[in-house]
Amino acid sequence: MEGKVNVLRARRLAEKTRIERGARYRTWHRFTIHLTELGVPVGMALALHGPPHRTRRDAPVDQALPLEAAWRTGTPSGGRGGTGRRDASGEDGPRDRTGGVTVIGLPDVVRACLFDLDGVLTRTATIHAAAWKEMFDGYLRERAARAREEFVPFDTVADYEMYVDGKPRYDGVRSFLAARGIELPQGQDSDPPDAETIFGLGNRKNELVLRMIHEGGVEAYEGSVRYLRAARDHGLRCAVVSSSTNTHDVLVAAGIEGFFDARIDGVVAEREGLKGKPAPDTFLAGARALGVAPERAAVFEDALAGVAAGRAGDFVYIVGVDRVGQAGALREHGASIVVSDLCELLGDR
């Protein structure tokens, strides 16, 4: 009985101290109460303070954080309003709503991870860029010859990042053509690859991607595989969220399908009427599939549209993956931190 009373005294003192500090400084600083000094037996101190936080895969989504975790400051050792850790470019990350980055490079409130596929997990972004270029260049060359105009090729860096990267296939076709002042009929999703419609060009691009994957195979980034293992070991739920209709085939070919509890891809998006990135719909669907709220999920993206989607969905942490030298643009679109490889979140360089 005496031990229980002492535990209650410790909790009341902790809450009182937290409130007083919050009222005085308008921020909470991390501190530790030595329970044995308050008369709590050593055996009961551990029960109150708890072990290092580690969420089980089957733990309730809204399970309360340990007492210590709830007291982490919103402005730790870094600059004012920062996360207190340096990102891959040596800059302090923007302020997030968590107050601590502790578990595999993520805030300790995170219970689930939502990964984009191409460019984040697999080396298929270059395949998609090559397929887009072959399709668009073929069409633009034919169009220029008919109109006796100059042929301006598709740029696999500027055009890819601005108009098609991370977007559903037909949205990418429409976006790029609009930038060139070209209007085409929508057509039908059953249009053949040689049809001069939005769907026809999109289907032509998809045929090229499938051919390239079949001929060259798919490789997963080693750092990403290591990170997936770490996320699984820490009990974090994982989903892949991609606009590609070939997501399942790519996961299987890369040998990483088994890491994921859910898959939201182009097939699911079309079936459920989900808007593509930069709308947050697919990421929100991924969070629902894992049974977590956006406040408990981290987004991993390499595309500007995908990062913007994560920010629009109000996700607690957005990891921008920069493999093409666009770290600044990823931050501008809402990335909480930018890395060149996911293994950097594990402390590796």
C-alpha positions as CSV (number, residue, x, y, z in Angstrom):
1,M,0.0,0.0,0.0
2,E,2.8,2.4,0.9
3,G,4.5,1.8,-2.4
4,K,1.3,2.6,-4.3
5,V,0.8,5.8,-2.4
6,N,4.4,6.8,-3.2
7,V,3.8,6.1,-6.9
8,L,0.8,8.4,-6.8
9,R,2.8,11.1,-5.1
10,A,5.4,10.8,-7.8
11,R,2.8,11.2,-10.6
12,R,1.2,14.2,-8.9
13,L,4.6,15.9,-8.4
14,A,5.6,15.2,-12.0
15,E,2.3,16.6,-13.4
16,K,2.6,19.7,-11.1
17,T,6.2,20.3,-12.2
18,R,5.3,19.9,-15.8
19,I,2.4,22.4,-15.6
20,E,4.5,24.9,-13.7
21,R,7.3,24.7,-16.2
22,G,4.9,24.9,-19.2
23,A,3.3,28.0,-17.7
24,R,6.6,29.7,-17.0
25,Y,8.5,29.0,-20.2
26,R,5.7,28.1,-22.6
27,T,7.7,24.9,-23.5
28,W,8.4,21.6,-21.8
29,H,11.9,20.5,-21.2
30,R,13.0,17.0,-20.8
31,F,13.8,16.1,-17.2
32,T,13.9,13.0,-15.0
33,I,12.4,12.5,-11.5
34,H,14.5,10.1,-9.4
35,L,11.6,8.1,-7.9
36,T,13.7,6.6,-5.2
37,E,14.3,10.0,-3.8
38,L,10.5,10.3,-3.3
39,G,10.4,7.1,-1.3
40,V,9.3,4.8,-4.2
41,P,10.9,1.3,-3.9
42,V,13.4,0.6,-6.7
43,G,11.3,-2.3,-8.0
44,M,8.3,0.0,-8.5
45,A,10.3,2.9,-10.0
46,L,10.7,0.9,-13.2
47,A,7.0,0.2,-13.4
48,L,6.3,3.9,-13.3
49,H,9.1,5.1,-15.6
50,G,8.8,2.2,-18.0
51,P,11.3,0.7,-20.4
52,P,12.5,2.5,-23.5
53,H,9.5,3.1,-25.7
54,R,8.9,0.5,-28.3
55,T,5.5,-0.1,-29.9
56,R,4.4,-3.6,-30.6
57,R,2.8,-4.3,-34.0
58,D,-0.4,-5.3,-32.2
59,A,-0.4,-2.4,-29.8
60,P,-3.5,-0.1,-29.8
61,V,-3.1,2.9,-32.1
62,D,-3.8,5.4,-29.5
63,Q,-1.8,3.8,-26.7
64,A,-0.4,6.5,-24.5
65,L,3.3,7.3,-24.6
66,P,5.5,6.5,-21.6
67,L,5.6,9.2,-19.0
68,E,9.1,10.3,-20.0
69,A,8.3,10.5,-23.7
70,A,5.4,12.8,-23.0
71,W,7.7,15.4,-21.5
72,R,10.1,15.8,-24.4
73,T,10.6,19.5,-25.4
74,G,9.3,21.1,-28.5
75,T,12.6,22.9,-28.9
76,P,15.5,20.5,-28.1
77,S,19.1,21.2,-28.4
78,G,18.9,22.6,-31.9
79,G,17.9,26.1,-33.0
80,R,14.7,27.7,-31.9
81,G,11.7,25.8,-33.3
82,G,14.0,23.1,-34.8
83,T,14.1,19.4,-34.3
84,G,17.5,19.4,-32.7
85,R,19.2,17.2,-35.3
86,R,21.0,18.0,-38.5
87,D,19.7,16.8,-41.7
88,A,21.7,15.3,-44.6
89,S,22.7,18.8,-45.8
90,G,23.8,19.9,-42.3
91,E,20.9,22.1,-41.6
92,D,18.6,21.9,-38.6
93,G,15.3,20.4,-39.6
94,P,12.1,22.4,-39.4
95,R,9.9,22.2,-36.3
96,D,7.6,19.2,-36.1
97,R,4.9,18.4,-33.6
98,T,6.7,15.6,-31.9
99,G,9.5,17.2,-29.8
100,G,11.9,14.2,-30.2
101,V,13.5,12.2,-32.9
102,T,14.6,8.9,-31.3
103,V,13.4,5.7,-33.0
104,I,15.3,4.9,-36.3
105,G,15.4,8.6,-37.1
106,L,11.7,9.2,-36.5
107,P,9.7,11.0,-33.9
108,D,8.7,8.7,-31.0
109,V,5.0,9.2,-31.7
110,V,5.3,7.4,-35.1
111,R,3.5,4.1,-35.2
112,A,3.5,3.5,-39.0
113,C,5.6,4.3,-42.1
114,L,4.2,5.1,-45.6
115,F,6.7,4.6,-48.4
116,D,6.6,5.7,-51.9
117,L,8.0,3.1,-54.3
118,D,10.0,4.4,-57.2
119,G,13.1,6.3,-56.1
120,V,12.5,5.6,-52.4
121,L,12.6,1.8,-52.2
122,T,13.5,0.7,-55.7
123,R,15.8,2.0,-58.5
124,T,12.8,2.2,-60.9
125,A,12.6,6.0,-61.1
126,T,15.2,5.9,-63.8
127,I,13.2,3.3,-65.6
128,H,10.1,5.4,-65.5
129,A,12.0,8.5,-66.6
130,A,13.4,6.6,-69.6
131,A,10.0,5.3,-70.5
132,W,8.4,8.7,-70.3
133,K,11.2,10.1,-72.5
134,E,10.9,7.4,-75.1
135,M,7.1,7.8,-75.3
136,F,7.0,11.6,-75.3
137,D,9.9,12.0,-77.7
138,G,8.3,9.6,-80.1
139,Y,5.0,11.5,-80.0
140,L,6.5,15.0,-80.0
141,R,8.8,14.1,-83.0
142,E,5.8,12.9,-85.0
143,R,3.7,15.9,-84.1
144,A,6.6,18.4,-84.9
145,A,7.1,16.7,-88.3
146,R,3.4,17.0,-89.2
147,A,3.2,20.6,-88.2
148,R,6.7,21.5,-89.6
149,E,7.8,22.7,-86.2
150,E,10.9,22.4,-84.1
151,F,11.2,19.2,-82.1
152,V,11.8,19.9,-78.4
153,P,12.5,16.6,-76.5
154,F,11.3,15.6,-73.1
155,D,13.8,16.5,-70.3
156,T,14.4,13.5,-68.0
157,V,15.3,15.9,-65.1
158,A,13.3,19.1,-65.4
159,D,10.2,17.8,-67.1
160,Y,10.1,14.6,-65.2
161,E,10.3,16.2,-61.8
162,M,7.9,19.0,-62.6
163,Y,5.2,17.3,-64.5
164,V,5.1,13.5,-64.1
165,D,7.1,12.3,-61.1
166,G,4.9,10.8,-58.4
167,K,1.6,11.5,-60.3
168,P,-0.8,8.9,-61.7
169,R,0.2,8.0,-65.2
170,Y,-2.6,9.7,-67.1
171,D,-2.3,12.8,-64.9
172,G,1.4,12.9,-65.8
173,V,0.5,12.8,-69.5
174,R,-2.0,15.6,-69.2
175,S,0.3,17.7,-67.1
176,F,3.2,17.6,-69.4
177,L,1.2,18.1,-72.6
178,A,-0.5,21.1,-71.0
179,A,2.9,22.6,-70.3
180,R,3.7,22.3,-74.0
181,G,0.3,23.8,-75.0
182,I,-1.0,20.5,-76.4
183,E,-4.6,19.4,-75.8
184,L,-5.7,15.9,-76.6
185,P,-9.0,14.1,-76.0
186,Q,-9.2,11.9,-72.9
187,G,-10.1,8.7,-74.7
188,Q,-10.7,5.5,-72.9
189,D,-8.5,3.4,-70.6
190,S,-8.8,0.6,-73.3
191,D,-7.2,2.8,-76.0
192,P,-4.4,1.1,-77.9
193,P,-0.8,2.5,-77.3
194,D,-0.9,4.2,-80.8
195,A,-4.0,6.2,-80.1
196,E,-3.5,10.0,-80.0
197,T,-5.3,10.4,-76.7
198,I,-4.3,10.9,-73.0
199,F,-5.1,7.3,-72.3
200,G,-3.4,6.1,-75.5
201,L,-0.1,7.8,-74.6
202,G,-0.3,6.7,-71.0
203,N,-0.8,3.1,-72.2
204,R,2.2,3.4,-74.5
205,K,4.3,4.5,-71.6
206,N,3.2,1.6,-69.5
207,E,4.1,-0.9,-72.2
208,L,7.6,0.6,-72.3
209,V,8.0,0.4,-68.5
210,L,6.9,-3.3,-68.4
211,R,9.3,-4.1,-71.2
212,M,12.2,-2.4,-69.5
213,I,11.5,-4.1,-66.2
214,H,11.2,-7.5,-67.9
215,E,14.5,-6.9,-69.7
216,G,16.5,-5.3,-66.9
217,G,14.9,-6.5,-63.7
218,V,14.3,-4.4,-60.6
219,E,16.8,-3.6,-57.8
220,A,15.9,-2.3,-54.4
221,Y,18.2,0.2,-52.7
222,E,20.3,-1.5,-50.1
223,G,19.9,1.3,-47.6
224,S,16.1,1.1,-48.0
225,V,16.1,-2.6,-47.4
226,R,18.1,-2.1,-44.2
227,Y,15.6,0.6,-43.1
228,L,12.6,-1.7,-43.8
229,R,14.2,-4.3,-41.6
230,A,14.8,-1.8,-38.8
231,A,11.2,-0.5,-39.0
232,R,9.9,-4.1,-38.8
233,D,12.2,-4.8,-35.8
234,H,10.9,-1.8,-34.0
235,G,7.3,-2.9,-34.5
236,L,6.3,-0.2,-36.9
237,R,3.6,-1.0,-39.4
238,C,4.5,-0.3,-43.1
239,A,2.6,0.4,-46.3
240,V,3.7,1.2,-49.8
241,V,1.9,4.1,-51.4
242,S,2.5,4.5,-55.1
243,S,0.6,5.8,-58.1
244,S,2.0,2.9,-60.2
245,T,-0.4,0.1,-61.3
246,N,2.6,-2.2,-61.5
247,T,3.5,-1.8,-57.8
248,H,2.8,-5.5,-56.8
249,D,5.0,-6.8,-59.7
250,V,7.8,-4.4,-58.8
251,L,7.7,-5.4,-55.1
252,V,7.9,-9.1,-56.0
253,A,10.6,-8.6,-58.5
254,A,12.7,-6.6,-56.0
255,G,12.1,-9.2,-53.2
256,I,10.6,-6.7,-50.7
257,E,6.9,-7.5,-50.8
258,G,7.0,-9.2,-47.4
259,F,7.9,-6.0,-45.6
260,F,4.5,-4.4,-46.1
261,D,1.2,-4.7,-44.2
262,A,-0.7,-2.8,-46.9
263,R,-0.4,-1.6,-50.5
264,I,-2.1,1.5,-51.9
265,D,-1.3,1.7,-55.6
266,G,-2.7,2.9,-58.9
267,V,-5.1,-0.1,-59.1
268,V,-6.5,0.7,-55.6
269,A,-6.7,4.4,-56.4
270,E,-8.7,3.8,-59.5
271,R,-11.0,1.4,-57.8
272,E,-11.7,3.6,-54.9
273,G,-11.7,6.9,-56.7
274,L,-8.7,8.3,-54.9
275,K,-7.1,11.5,-56.2
276,G,-3.4,11.2,-57.1
277,K,-0.5,13.1,-55.6
278,P,-0.2,16.0,-54.7
279,A,-3.6,15.3,-53.2
280,P,-3.2,13.4,-49.9
281,D,-5.8,10.8,-50.7
282,T,-3.6,7.8,-51.3
283,F,-1.4,8.5,-48.2
284,L,-4.5,8.9,-46.1
285,A,-5.8,5.6,-47.4
286,G,-2.5,4.0,-46.5
287,A,-2.8,5.3,-43.0
288,R,-6.4,4.0,-42.7
289,A,-5.3,0.6,-44.0
290,L,-2.7,0.4,-41.1
291,G,-5.2,1.7,-38.5
292,V,-3.3,4.9,-37.7
293,A,-4.0,8.6,-37.8
294,P,-1.8,11.0,-39.8
295,E,-0.5,12.3,-36.5
296,R,1.1,8.8,-35.9
297,A,2.5,8.2,-39.4
298,A,5.6,9.2,-41.3
299,V,5.8,9.6,-45.1
300,F,8.8,8.7,-47.2
301,E,8.9,10.4,-50.6
302,D,11.4,11.5,-53.3
303,A,8.9,13.3,-55.6
304,L,7.9,16.9,-55.0
305,A,4.2,16.0,-55.6
306,G,4.5,13.2,-53.0
307,V,6.1,15.5,-50.4
308,A,3.3,18.0,-51.0
309,A,0.8,15.2,-50.6
310,G,2.2,14.3,-47.2
311,R,2.1,17.9,-46.0
312,A,-1.4,18.3,-47.3
313,G,-2.4,15.2,-45.4
314,D,-1.0,16.7,-42.2
315,F,1.3,13.8,-41.5
316,V,3.5,14.2,-38.5
317,Y,6.9,13.6,-40.3
318,I,7.9,13.7,-43.9
319,V,11.2,12.3,-45.0
320,G,12.3,13.7,-48.3
321,V,14.7,11.3,-50.2
322,D,16.9,13.3,-52.5
323,R,18.6,11.2,-55.2
324,V,18.8,13.8,-57.9
325,G,19.9,17.0,-56.2
326,Q,16.6,18.6,-55.3
327,A,17.0,18.9,-51.5
328,G,16.0,22.5,-51.4
329,A,12.8,21.9,-53.4
330,L,11.9,19.0,-51.2
331,R,12.1,21.2,-48.1
332,E,10.1,23.9,-49.8
333,H,7.3,21.4,-50.6
334,G,7.1,20.3,-46.9
335,A,9.8,17.8,-46.1
336,S,10.7,17.6,-42.4
337,I,14.1,16.2,-43.2
338,V,16.0,15.4,-46.4
339,V,18.4,12.5,-46.8
340,S,20.1,11.0,-49.8
341,D,19.5,7.4,-48.6
342,L,17.3,6.0,-45.8
343,C,20.2,4.4,-44.1
344,E,21.2,7.9,-43.0
345,L,18.2,7.8,-40.6
346,L,19.9,4.8,-38.9
347,G,23.0,6.9,-38.3
348,D,25.0,5.7,-41.4
349,R,26.5,7.9,-44.0
